[in-house]
Amino acid sequence: MDAVAEGRGPAPPTIIGDGQHEGAWRASAWLQALPRMTADAWLDGVARLVVVSPHPDDEVLGCGGLMAEAGVRGLPVHVVSVTDGEACYADDPHWPPAHTRAVRRAELRAALDALSGEVPATVATLDLGDGRVGAGESALVARIAGELRVGDRVLTTWRHDGHPDHEATARATADAVGRIGASLQEFPVWGWHWLDPAASSPPFADAYAVQLSAQAVATKGRALDCFVSQRAGAHATPILPPHVIARFSRDFEVLLP
């Protein structure tokens, strides 16, 4: 996830403060009215699920439930971790980049183990540099393409999420998917912070929600618990305080084709 002061999208987002609380999203008419499909239907015909994630935790926040659903069905899951999120606490001398990098890699591995079924999830760590994805976007396309296979179902962050790393990752992933012949869908992460739950219409075209089983929701919760460094208690201003975790504890996940 990793904090950022400002970004861009359909409306100029402001990623500061608490953002939208989950109570407002539960009351959002447009969110509740999104078309729904079952996880069985969404995973039908999928040979491998690939998630391209800007920072460790984005993959679990945005689609950890679907990763869990794939796991219980015995489908292979592969995560491409673009950065290690090593700059998340850049102003804290207790969290130098080398230490943060090691901690977040270990947390990601623990989270993937929690989500995995009989087939352990795999991870490719690209170490592109937290906060510098856009600068290396051209090279990133080829590196992502090298992790893909024809026919993969690929998920990544929304290209208008408001965080520059998220948006650059989405653009690079779209280019890589086009080269290989896979399919791509996107998921919001920071969007839930700044989008308007009371808007008269959805801010995304053709978005839909995939319904998760109670087991997948619980498994996703255990995976999120693995990101101890991002949670309350690890830092004076954690990236994932309880009100943020609440946005990602729903029994559905939203995707954008």
C-alpha positions as CSV (number, residue, x, y, z in Angstrom):
1,M,0.0,0.0,0.0
2,D,2.5,2.6,1.2
3,A,1.4,6.2,2.0
4,V,1.6,9.1,-0.4
5,A,0.6,12.7,-0.1
6,E,-1.3,13.1,-3.4
7,G,-2.1,11.3,-6.7
8,R,-4.5,11.5,-9.6
9,G,-7.6,9.8,-10.9
10,P,-11.1,10.5,-12.1
11,A,-11.2,13.3,-9.5
12,P,-8.1,14.7,-7.9
13,P,-7.6,12.4,-4.9
14,T,-6.2,13.5,-1.6
15,I,-4.5,10.6,0.3
16,I,-4.2,12.3,3.7
17,G,-6.0,11.8,6.9
18,D,-8.3,8.9,7.7
19,G,-10.1,8.9,4.4
20,Q,-13.5,7.3,4.0
21,H,-14.6,5.0,6.8
22,E,-16.2,1.6,6.1
23,G,-19.5,2.8,7.5
24,A,-19.8,5.2,4.6
25,W,-19.0,2.4,2.1
26,R,-21.6,0.1,3.6
27,A,-24.1,2.9,3.0
28,S,-22.9,3.6,-0.5
29,A,-25.7,3.0,-3.0
30,W,-23.4,2.6,-6.0
31,L,-21.1,0.2,-4.3
32,Q,-23.9,-2.0,-3.0
33,A,-25.5,-2.0,-6.5
34,L,-22.5,-3.2,-8.4
35,P,-23.1,-6.5,-10.3
36,R,-22.1,-9.6,-8.4
37,M,-20.7,-12.9,-9.4
38,T,-19.6,-15.9,-7.5
39,A,-16.0,-16.9,-7.0
40,D,-16.7,-20.2,-8.8
41,A,-17.9,-18.3,-11.8
42,W,-14.9,-15.9,-11.7
43,L,-12.3,-18.7,-11.4
44,D,-14.0,-21.0,-14.0
45,G,-11.4,-21.8,-16.7
46,V,-8.5,-20.1,-14.9
47,A,-5.3,-22.1,-15.1
48,R,-3.1,-19.7,-13.0
49,L,-3.8,-16.5,-11.1
50,V,-1.1,-13.9,-11.2
51,V,-1.1,-10.8,-9.0
52,V,1.3,-7.9,-9.7
53,S,1.6,-5.9,-6.6
54,P,3.4,-2.5,-6.1
55,H,4.2,-3.1,-2.4
56,P,3.9,-6.1,-0.1
57,D,0.3,-6.1,1.3
58,D,-1.4,-4.5,-1.8
59,E,-2.0,-8.0,-3.2
60,V,-3.8,-9.2,0.0
61,L,-5.7,-5.9,0.5
62,G,-7.1,-5.8,-3.0
63,C,-7.6,-9.5,-3.9
64,G,-6.5,-11.7,-1.0
65,G,-10.0,-13.2,-0.9
66,L,-9.7,-14.3,-4.5
67,M,-6.2,-15.6,-3.9
68,A,-7.7,-17.7,-1.0
69,E,-10.5,-18.9,-3.2
70,A,-8.0,-20.0,-5.8
71,G,-6.0,-21.8,-3.2
72,V,-8.8,-23.9,-1.9
73,R,-9.5,-25.0,-5.5
74,G,-5.9,-26.1,-6.0
75,L,-5.1,-23.4,-8.5
76,P,-1.6,-22.0,-8.6
77,V,-1.1,-18.4,-7.5
78,H,2.0,-16.4,-8.5
79,V,2.7,-12.9,-7.0
80,V,5.0,-10.4,-8.7
81,S,6.2,-8.1,-6.0
82,V,7.4,-4.9,-7.8
83,T,9.0,-3.3,-4.7
84,D,9.6,-4.3,-1.1
85,G,7.9,-1.2,0.3
86,E,11.1,-0.3,2.0
87,A,10.4,3.4,2.1
88,C,7.1,3.2,4.0
89,Y,8.6,4.6,7.2
90,A,11.4,6.7,5.6
91,D,11.3,9.3,8.4
92,D,11.8,6.7,11.2
93,P,15.4,5.8,12.1
94,H,14.1,2.5,13.6
95,W,13.0,1.4,10.1
96,P,16.0,1.8,7.7
97,P,15.4,0.5,4.2
98,A,17.4,-2.6,4.5
99,H,15.6,-3.7,7.7
100,T,12.2,-2.7,6.3
101,R,12.9,-4.7,3.1
102,A,13.7,-7.9,5.0
103,V,10.7,-7.5,7.3
104,R,8.2,-6.9,4.5
105,R,9.5,-9.8,2.4
106,A,9.1,-12.1,5.3
107,E,5.6,-10.8,6.0
108,L,4.6,-11.3,2.4
109,R,5.8,-14.9,2.5
110,A,3.9,-15.6,5.7
111,A,0.8,-14.0,4.1
112,L,1.0,-16.1,1.0
113,D,1.5,-19.2,3.1
114,A,-1.7,-18.3,4.9
115,L,-3.6,-17.9,1.6
116,S,-2.2,-21.0,-0.1
117,G,-4.0,-24.3,-0.4
118,E,-2.4,-27.5,-1.5
119,V,-0.3,-25.6,-4.1
120,P,2.0,-23.1,-2.3
121,A,1.9,-19.6,-3.8
122,T,5.1,-18.5,-5.5
123,V,6.6,-15.0,-5.5
124,A,9.0,-13.1,-7.7
125,T,10.6,-10.1,-6.1
126,L,11.7,-7.4,-8.5
127,D,13.0,-4.8,-6.0
128,L,12.4,-1.9,-8.4
129,G,12.6,0.7,-5.6
130,D,9.7,1.9,-3.4
131,G,8.5,5.2,-4.7
132,R,10.5,4.9,-8.0
133,V,8.3,2.5,-10.1
134,G,7.4,5.2,-12.6
135,A,11.1,5.9,-13.3
136,G,11.7,2.3,-14.2
137,E,8.4,1.7,-15.9
138,S,9.8,0.8,-19.3
139,A,12.1,-1.9,-17.9
140,L,9.3,-3.1,-15.6
141,V,7.1,-4.1,-18.6
142,A,9.7,-6.7,-19.8
143,R,10.3,-8.0,-16.2
144,I,6.5,-8.5,-15.7
145,A,6.2,-10.1,-19.1
146,G,8.9,-12.6,-18.1
147,E,6.7,-13.7,-15.2
148,L,3.6,-14.3,-17.3
149,R,2.2,-17.2,-19.4
150,V,-0.3,-17.2,-22.2
151,G,-3.7,-17.6,-20.6
152,D,-2.9,-16.3,-17.1
153,R,-5.6,-14.4,-15.3
154,V,-3.7,-11.3,-14.1
155,L,-4.7,-8.8,-11.4
156,T,-3.0,-5.6,-10.4
157,T,-3.8,-2.2,-8.8
158,W,-6.1,0.3,-10.4
159,R,-4.4,2.6,-12.9
160,H,-6.1,5.7,-11.3
161,D,-5.6,4.6,-7.7
162,G,-4.0,7.8,-6.6
163,H,-0.6,6.4,-5.7
164,P,2.1,6.8,-8.4
165,D,3.6,3.3,-7.7
166,H,0.2,1.8,-8.1
167,E,-0.6,3.6,-11.3
168,A,2.8,2.9,-12.9
169,T,2.5,-0.8,-12.0
170,A,-0.9,-0.9,-13.6
171,R,0.3,0.7,-16.8
172,A,3.3,-1.6,-17.0
173,T,1.2,-4.7,-16.3
174,A,-1.2,-3.8,-19.0
175,D,1.6,-3.5,-21.5
176,A,3.1,-6.8,-20.4
177,V,-0.3,-8.6,-20.5
178,G,-0.8,-7.3,-24.1
179,R,2.6,-8.7,-25.1
180,I,2.0,-12.2,-23.7
181,G,-1.7,-12.8,-24.4
182,A,-3.0,-13.0,-20.8
183,S,-6.1,-11.3,-19.4
184,L,-6.0,-8.3,-17.0
185,Q,-8.3,-6.9,-14.4
186,E,-7.5,-4.2,-11.8
187,F,-8.5,-3.6,-8.2
188,P,-8.7,-0.4,-6.1
189,V,-6.6,0.0,-2.9
190,W,-6.1,3.7,-2.2
191,G,-9.3,4.4,-4.1
192,W,-11.3,3.3,-1.1
193,H,-9.6,6.1,0.8
194,W,-10.6,9.0,-1.4
195,L,-13.5,8.0,-3.7
196,D,-16.9,9.4,-2.8
197,P,-19.2,6.7,-1.4
198,A,-22.2,9.1,-1.8
199,A,-21.6,9.7,-5.5
200,S,-24.7,9.4,-7.8
201,S,-23.0,6.8,-10.0
202,P,-19.9,4.4,-9.8
203,P,-16.6,6.1,-10.6
204,F,-15.5,3.1,-12.7
205,A,-16.9,1.7,-15.9
206,D,-18.1,-1.9,-15.8
207,A,-16.8,-2.6,-12.3
208,Y,-18.3,-5.6,-10.5
209,A,-17.9,-7.5,-7.2
210,V,-16.9,-11.1,-6.6
211,Q,-18.7,-12.7,-3.7
212,L,-16.3,-14.4,-1.2
213,S,-17.0,-17.4,1.0
214,A,-16.8,-17.0,4.8
215,Q,-13.8,-19.2,4.7
216,A,-12.0,-16.9,2.2
217,V,-12.8,-13.8,4.2
218,A,-11.4,-15.5,7.3
219,T,-8.3,-16.6,5.4
220,K,-7.7,-13.1,4.0
221,G,-8.0,-11.8,7.6
222,R,-5.3,-14.1,8.8
223,A,-3.1,-13.1,5.8
224,L,-3.5,-9.4,6.6
225,D,-2.5,-10.1,10.2
226,C,0.9,-11.2,8.9
227,F,1.7,-7.6,7.9
228,V,2.7,-6.7,11.5
229,S,5.0,-3.9,10.4
230,Q,2.1,-2.0,8.8
231,R,-0.4,-2.4,11.6
232,A,-1.2,-0.3,14.7
233,G,1.6,-0.7,17.3
234,A,4.4,-1.0,14.8
235,H,4.7,2.7,14.2
236,A,3.2,6.0,15.5
237,T,1.3,6.4,12.2
238,P,0.8,2.9,10.8
239,I,-0.1,2.4,7.2
240,L,-2.8,-0.1,8.1
241,P,-4.7,1.2,11.2
242,P,-8.0,-0.6,12.1
243,H,-10.2,1.8,10.1
244,V,-8.2,1.0,6.9
245,I,-8.2,-2.8,7.6
246,A,-12.0,-2.5,7.8
247,R,-12.2,-1.4,4.2
248,F,-10.6,-4.7,3.1
249,S,-12.6,-7.1,5.4
250,R,-15.7,-7.2,3.2
251,D,-17.2,-10.4,1.9
252,F,-16.6,-9.3,-1.7
253,E,-13.8,-7.7,-3.7
254,V,-14.3,-5.2,-6.5
255,L,-12.6,-5.7,-9.9
256,L,-12.4,-3.4,-13.0
257,P,-12.1,-5.1,-16.4
